Amino acid sequence: MEYALENVKVLDLTRVLAGPYATMILGDLGADIIKIEMPGMGDDSRAFGPYVKEESAYFMSLNRNKRSITLNLKEEEGKKIFKDLIKKVDVVVENFRPGTMEKLGLGYDTLKEINPKLIYAASSGFGHTGPYSKRAAYDAVVQAMGGIMSITGQENGKPTRVGTSIGDINAGMFTAIGILSALYRVKETGQGQKVDVAMLDSQVAILENAIARHVVTGEIPQPQGNRHPAIVPFETFETQDGEIMIAAGNDALWKKLCQAMDHSDLSEDPRFKTNPLRNENHSALKPILEEITQGKTTAQWQDILDEAGVPNGPINTIDKVLEDPQVKAREMILEMDHPKAGKMRVPGIPVKLSDTPGKIRRPAPLLGEHTEEILKEYFDYQDAEIEKLKEDKIL
């Protein structure tokens, strides 16, 4: 096999971010992703800017390694084609509000009768059970409800949305994990299953430290800026020309940091000898360290701390991330050639497999670009049949 998921066939009904992110992961690892879109409209995110030659850069960044077919699932002929496709694929993924597929007569209970091996993955705001199940949700809503906004932002400041759509992206990653788990299971048993992933569940799942602190102490965690809530020093410090993040994650690193700063005495100070003591005396320690860091530039501190083995890093703006030598060396910014927009740089593939590495095999598709190709490939449709379906607004 050239790719890890080379023989996996996926019907992708998803749109915007959570679902498309999940199917992009599968596509990057070699799965054949058939993206089904509404004729004339397509994925909502095709209308999200910025644009390159009238093509959405947002859409292109999330829908590589997919083929697009237009299909009207509100029409019986469209449903028939969809059900015929279900017989031939391994996975179907959707991120509609719960109940939508059932209204179309295409819910899991119906589709598993057509293909008992089918993995039906549903990514939604609140999941397919519970009192909020039918409610609509977007990333910002889930960030607010899921607690992450309440612990994000400057100390004593207002709750703040995380700068990336972490509610959607988290759900997309968990959906991909669920699908991969179910694929392993179906290989062992021959039995498919439903994968139900909620954005809210996914958000709660990553509140590791916040939930642990509240459960143990009874305190309600608050925003603390760039400071780690349990490890000191583990935050940003001002330098001569900016700021640097220093993360001394244990007492051994704390001693190395003090030595690198030419202040070994600090590691022996009874207020700062252990991490619990440094936490307790953070208000005293922070200004001491910041007075030291302000004596050199960020780049100078990077060299000093790298030499000492103390984790550190500058606060890179996005343009600097794209040019970072480590990011480049790991091929985390790649170029793809879109048939209409031309060359565009996009994030690379973070999962590095030694024998079957992922690859950007194709750019994001134009709306319905592969409709004829897929119908001929799967069903041997003739040109006249396809033209008739287009005339009837099925395609």
LINNORUR-V235853 format. One record per residue. N is the residue number from 1. PHI is phi as a letter, one per 40 degrees, with the letter a starting at -180 (* if undefined). PSI is psi as a letter, one per 40 degrees, with the letter a starting at -180 (none if undefined). D_FIRST is the distance of its C-alpha to the first C-alpha in whole Angstrom. Layout:
{{N/PHI/PSI/D_FIRST} {N/PHI/PSI/D_FIRST}}
//
This chain:
{{1/*/h/0} {2/c/d/4} {3/b/i/6} {4/c/d/7} {5/b/f/9} {6/d/d/7} {7/c/e/9} {8/c/h/12} {9/b/h/15} {10/b/h/18} {11/c/h/21} {12/b/h/23} {13/c/e/27} {14/c/i/27} {15/a/i/30} {16/g/c/31} {17/b/d/29} {18/d/d/28} {19/c/d/26} {20/d/d/25} {21/c/d/24} {22/c/d/22} {23/c/d/20} {24/c/d/19} {25/d/d/18} {26/c/d/15} {27/c/d/15} {28/d/d/14} {29/c/e/11} {30/h/e/10} {31/c/i/12} {32/c/h/14} {33/c/h/17} {34/b/h/20} {35/c/h/23} {36/c/h/26} {37/b/i/30} {38/c/h/33} {39/d/h/35} {40/g/e/37} {41/b/c/36} {42/g/a/32} {43/d/h/31} {44/d/d/34} {45/c/e/33} {46/c/e/33} {47/c/e/37} {48/c/h/36} {49/c/i/37} {50/c/i/37} {51/b/i/36} {52/b/h/35} {53/f/f/37} {54/g/e/37} {55/b/h/33} {56/c/h/33} {57/c/d/32} {58/d/d/31} {59/c/d/29} {60/c/d/27} {61/c/e/26} {62/b/e/25} {63/b/f/23} {64/c/i/21} {65/f/f/17} {66/b/i/19} {67/b/i/21} {68/b/h/24} {69/b/h/26} {70/c/h/30} {71/a/h/31} {72/c/h/34} {73/c/e/34} {74/c/e/38} {75/b/i/38} {76/c/d/38} {77/c/d/36} {78/c/d/33} {79/c/d/33} {80/c/d/32} {81/c/d/30} {82/c/d/28} {83/c/d/29} {84/c/d/27} {85/c/d/24} {86/d/d/24} {87/c/d/23} {88/b/e/20} {89/b/i/18} {90/c/d/17} {91/b/i/19} {92/b/h/23} {93/b/h/24} {94/a/i/28} {95/b/f/30} {96/c/i/33} {97/c/h/36} {98/d/h/36} {99/h/e/38} {100/c/d/37} {101/c/d/34} {102/c/d/37} {103/c/d/39} {104/c/e/37} {105/g/f/36} {106/b/f/33} {107/c/i/33} {108/d/d/30} {109/c/d/33} {110/c/d/33} {111/c/d/29} {112/c/d/28} {113/c/d/30} {114/c/d/28} {115/a/g/25} {116/c/d/26} {117/c/e/22} {118/c/h/22} {119/c/h/22} {120/b/h/25} {121/b/h/25} {122/b/h/28} {123/b/h/29} {124/b/i/33} {125/c/d/36} {126/b/e/37} {127/g/i/35} {128/c/e/36} {129/b/i/39} {130/g/i/42} {131/c/d/45} {132/c/e/43} {133/d/d/40} {134/c/e/41} {135/c/i/42} {136/c/i/41} {137/a/i/39} {138/b/i/38} {139/d/d/37} {140/c/d/40} {141/c/d/42} {142/c/d/39} {143/c/d/40} {144/c/d/43} {145/c/d/43} {146/c/e/40} {147/g/e/43} {148/c/d/41} {149/c/d/43} {150/c/e/46} {151/b/e/45} {152/b/h/44} {153/h/i/46} {154/c/i/49} {155/d/h/52} {156/g/e/54} {157/c/a/52} {158/c/i/51} {159/d/i/48} {160/b/h/45} {161/c/h/42} {162/c/i/39} {163/c/e/38} {164/b/i/35} {165/c/g/34} {166/c/d/33} {167/c/d/34} {168/c/d/31} {169/c/d/29} {170/d/d/29} {171/c/d/29} {172/c/d/26} {173/c/d/24} {174/c/d/25} {175/c/d/24} {176/c/d/20} {177/c/d/21} {178/c/d/22} {179/c/d/20} {180/c/d/17} {181/c/d/20} {182/c/d/20} {183/c/d/17} {184/c/d/17} {185/c/d/20} {186/c/d/19} {187/c/d/16} {188/c/d/19} {189/b/e/22} {190/g/e/21} {191/b/h/24} {192/c/i/23} {193/a/i/25} {194/c/h/27} {195/b/h/26} {196/b/h/29} {197/b/h/30} {198/b/i/33} {199/c/d/33} {200/c/d/37} {201/d/d/35} {202/c/d/32} {203/c/d/35} {204/c/d/37} {205/c/d/34} {206/b/e/34} {207/c/f/38} {208/d/c/38} {209/c/d/41} {210/c/d/43} {211/c/d/43} {212/d/d/43} {213/c/d/46} {214/c/d/48} {215/c/d/47} {216/c/d/49} {217/b/d/51} {218/g/e/52} {219/c/i/52} {220/c/h/51} {221/d/i/48} {222/b/i/49} {223/c/h/48} {224/b/f/48} {225/g/b/47} {226/c/e/45} {227/c/h/46} {228/c/h/44} {229/c/e/46} {230/b/e/45} {231/b/h/45} {232/b/h/47} {233/c/h/47} {234/a/g/44} {235/a/a/45} {236/c/i/46} {237/b/i/49} {238/c/i/51} {239/b/a/51} {240/c/d/53} {241/b/e/51} {242/i/b/49} {243/a/i/47} {244/b/i/44} {245/c/h/42} {246/b/h/43} {247/b/g/41} {248/c/g/43} {249/c/e/41} {250/a/i/43} {251/c/d/47} {252/c/d/45} {253/c/d/44} {254/c/d/47} {255/c/d/49} {256/c/d/47} {257/c/d/48} {258/c/d/51} {259/c/d/51} {260/c/d/49} {261/c/e/52} {262/g/f/55} {263/b/f/56} {264/d/d/55} {265/c/d/58} {266/c/d/56} {267/c/e/54} {268/b/e/57} {269/c/h/59} {270/d/d/60} {271/c/d/58} {272/b/e/55} {273/c/d/54} {274/b/i/52} {275/c/d/49} {276/d/d/51} {277/c/d/54} {278/c/d/53} {279/c/d/52} {280/c/d/55} {281/b/f/57} {282/d/d/54} {283/c/d/57} {284/c/d/59} {285/c/d/56} {286/d/d/54} {287/c/d/57} {288/c/d/57} {289/c/d/54} {290/c/d/54} {291/c/d/57} {292/c/d/55} {293/c/d/52} {294/c/e/54} {295/c/e/56} {296/b/i/52} {297/c/i/50} {298/d/d/46} {299/c/d/45} {300/c/d/47} {301/c/d/46} {302/d/d/43} {303/c/d/43} {304/c/d/46} {305/c/d/44} {306/c/d/40} {307/c/d/43} {308/c/e/44} {309/g/f/40} {310/c/h/41} {311/d/h/39} {312/a/i/40} {313/a/i/39} {314/c/i/41} {315/c/g/41} {316/c/h/38} {317/c/i/39} {318/d/d/36} {319/c/d/37} {320/c/d/37} {321/d/d/33} {322/c/d/32} {323/b/e/33} {324/c/h/33} {325/c/d/31} {326/c/d/29} {327/c/d/28} {328/c/d/27} {329/c/d/25} {330/c/e/23} {331/f/f/22} {332/c/e/23} {333/b/h/25} {334/b/i/23} {335/b/h/24} {336/b/i/23} {337/b/h/25} {338/c/h/26} {339/c/d/28} {340/b/d/31} {341/c/e/32} {342/g/a/30} {343/c/h/29} {344/a/h/28} {345/c/h/28} {346/b/i/26} {347/d/i/25} {348/c/a/21} {349/b/h/18} {350/c/e/20} {351/c/h/17} {352/b/h/16} {353/c/h/13} {354/c/d/13} {355/b/d/9} {356/b/g/7} {357/c/i/10} {358/c/i/12} {359/a/i/13} {360/c/g/16} {361/c/d/15} {362/a/i/18} {363/c/i/22} {364/d/i/24} {365/c/i/25} {366/c/i/28} {367/c/h/30} {368/g/e/29} {369/d/d/27} {370/b/e/24} {371/d/d/26} {372/c/d/27} {373/d/d/23} {374/c/d/22} {375/c/d/25} {376/c/d/25} {377/c/d/21} {378/c/d/22} {379/b/e/25} {380/f/f/26} {381/c/i/29} {382/c/i/31} {383/d/d/33} {384/c/d/36} {385/c/d/35} {386/c/d/33} {387/c/d/36} {388/c/d/38} {389/c/d/36} {390/c/d/37} {391/c/d/40} {392/c/e/40} {393/g/f/39} {394/c/d/36} {395/b/none/33}}
//
